[in-house]
Amino acid sequence: MIIVDIEKKLKTYTGLQVLRIKKEFTQGSITRVTGPSGAGKTTFIKMIAGLITPDKGSIITNETWFDSSRSINLTPQQRRTGFVFQDYALFPNMTVKQHLEYATNDMQWIDRLLKIGRLDTFTNHKPGHLSGGQQQRLAILRALAIKPKLLLMDEPFSALDIKTKAALITDLQKLFKELNATIIIVSHNPQELDGISNDEIDLQ
């Protein structure tokens, strides 16, 4: 379980607003985060990952990741969450396979991920030679390579066509269940997660 109780001041075009989130995420749950642009969806998952520091509050799993009252703030490396960035954040000089090898030495797991992402014939390609959809799938596979117990995804299916998206989501659901991972997905298109998510946060 992940218990989140945090606050963060956000600068918006209408001025300052405070993002407040108090939520418990059960292990193995899939939560979609929705809301208008500027509501703080990306900021929220980056705070859980340790990439942005909340102004106050706490984030607790089986250990305390963040507690402003006790000056505890574990690094992203210590939290070991899987994170899929909206802009993919791929390494331009690494091949597809090297991205996954950077995260794990388990070649059987790497081969399985490559097949799921339909990138098994592109292992020696660098990101610059991949389409936007292929880059997005690589970003997802890299996040899964560490077999995270918590996976944070920021608009992970935005560059995929309907057929590819449907097939990938079906395969990912099986992996999520196998890993018993807690998944939090930011989406501007919540309908694409119908049938996969079992919880929701709507930031207004």
Protein Blocks (a to p, Z undefined) as FASTA:
>chain_A
ZZdddddddddfkbccdddddddddehiacddeddehilmmmmmmmmnopaccfbdcddd
fbcfbdfklopacdfklnopacddfklopafkbcfklmmmmmpcclklmmmmmmmnopmm
mmmpcfklpcfklmmmmmmmmmmmnopabdcdehkllmpcfklmmmmmmmmmmmmmmnop
acddddfblmlmgokaccdcddZZ
